Amino acid sequence: MNLGEILVANGASILLLVILLICRYMSGRNRRIADRVFSAIIFCAILGTFLETVTFLMDGNGGTFLRALNFAGNTLLYGCSVTAATLWVWYVDLTLYRDVKRLKRAHLPIFISWALMIVLLVANLFGSFLFSIDADNVYARQPVGYVFYVHLIGAYVISVILYYRFRRSHGKTQFFPIWMFITPLFLSIIIQIPFYGISVSYLGCSIGLTGLYMNIQSKMSLVDVLTGLYNRAYIEHAMVRARHNRRFIYSGIMLDLDDFKLINDSFGHSVGDNALVDAARILMKAADRDSEVFRYAGDEFIILVKAPAGNPDELLNRTLAMEKNIADCADAFNSSHKASYKLVFSMGHAILGTGISDDEFFRIMDEEMYRDKQKHKEHRT
């Protein structure tokens, strides 16, 4: 065990995590529940890195008091590790689905596993079956202690499965680069499992958290904060990419919420924000995985639909099918009575062709959407 290397690695980890925490608070990114969970992961990592350093320094130094501190420090260290892993699963779910209620029904098993790990840690205070501290104050990992690594690895595997399930259902999630965090962390855990005395797990964690945060921060200007959809600034990039893509052809659907002003006036702007979030969820659920959903302005949204080049009929069929799917999903939401308001979309679509400018493309969608809105008004009267 090289104490110098451990001090350098863990010192760098703590410095990196503290800087990351300061940057988050300076940017004001601690308002959403997902942001708070991410901050909690950072706190767990800082505390875990500190405890790991202290326990390495105490290891082998005699004395009843130091032995008790060593035992308590390693107990807290195990607790920090499993807590951070559990919070990571919650953070991934909250970032992707933006629904706190999902945590109770979707991640009860991981919570039960975490609770079991905490119970084992308490029991270990009386039995030393996870790890032991001998009379010379030397730490030794016991075979049962590997169950904690099962929890750690299991939690990170679950997060990857969660990510790809979301991606399969909702399309690419390029603004959540999960592998930026998972890769360095997973490699460090694999390295540290067989070799006690090598301190790299928290270094891998700090590198992963920093890389993930930097990547997300660099692209947050292209994401709508309220709904999590791509914003209007990203549409220009998407249009350029669509026009230069020879493998696919594209159409667009412009959508507007009927009577959204009435929702704001009747229930207040906070309820109006909830309506926009619910509308975004409906669109993400209704859109296929190859489509991109944007919040265009206020209560207006745009969906870019694509199909293989040379198949204009397929593109039109996909567009019409998606419009129907959106209407069905909105009807299902309204029938569920989950909210005090109803969501109805007016929609208009256009095909993006080589002979049509971007302005003309958006104008056609807007005119078609307006016609649909007039039909809804006539139907209500």
GIZITA-V511339 format. One line per field, one symbol per residue. ss: DSSP state (A for helix, B for strand, O for the rest). phi: phi as a letter, one per 40 degrees, with the letter a starting at -180 (. if undefined). psi: psi as a letter, one per 20 degrees, with the letter a starting at -180 (. if undefined). A space follows every 50 residues. Layout:
# GIZITA-V511339
ss=???
phi=???
psi=???
This chain:
# GIZITA-V511339
ss=OOAAAAAAAAAAAAAAAAAAAAAAAAOOOOOOAAAAAAAAAAAAAAAAAA AAAAAAAAOOOOOAAAAAAAAAAAAAAAAAAAAAAAAAAAAAAAAAAOOO AAAAAAOAAAAAAAAAAAAAAAAAAAAOOOBBBOOOOOBBBOAAAAAAAA AAAAAAAAAAAAAAAAAAAAOOOOOOOOAAAAAAAAAAAAAAAAOOOOOO AAAAAAAAAAAAAAAAAAAAAABOOOOOOBOAAAAAAAAAAAAOOOOBBB BBBBBBBOOAAAAAAAAOAAAAAAAAAAAAAAAAAAOOOOOBBBBBBOOB BBBBBBBBOOOAAAAAAAAAAAAAAAAAAAAAAAAAOOOOOOOOBBBBBB BBOOOOOAAAAAAAAAAAAAAAAAAAAAAAO
phi=.ccccccccccccccccccccccccccgcacccccccccccccccccccc ccccccccdgcchccccccccccccccccccccccccccccccccccfac ccccccbcdccccccccccccccccbbfccabbcccgbcaccdccccccc cccccccdcccdcccccccbgcbccbcdccccccccccccccdcbchcbb ccccccccccccccccdcbccbbccccgccbccccdcccccccccccbbb bbbbbaccfcccccccbhccccccccccccccccccccccbbbbccafbb bbbcbbaddgbcccccccccccccccccccccccccfcbcbbbbbcbaba ccbccbccccdcccdcccccccccccccccc
psi=oohghgggghghgggghggggghghhijmkgqhhhhgghhgggggggggg hggghhhhpiprpgghgghgggghghgghgghgggghgggggghhghloh hhhghhkgghgggghhggghgghhhiiligrqoahjkpqppqhhiihhhg gghgghgghgggghgghhhjaqmijnmhihggghggghghhhginpioni ghghgggggggggggghijhijpphgijrqahhiggghgggghjoiiqqq rqppqpppkhhhgghhirhhhhghghghghhgghhhqrijqppqogpdkp qqppqqrqqjmhghggggghhhgghggghgggghhikirirqppppqqrq porhjprgghghggggghhhghhhggghhh.
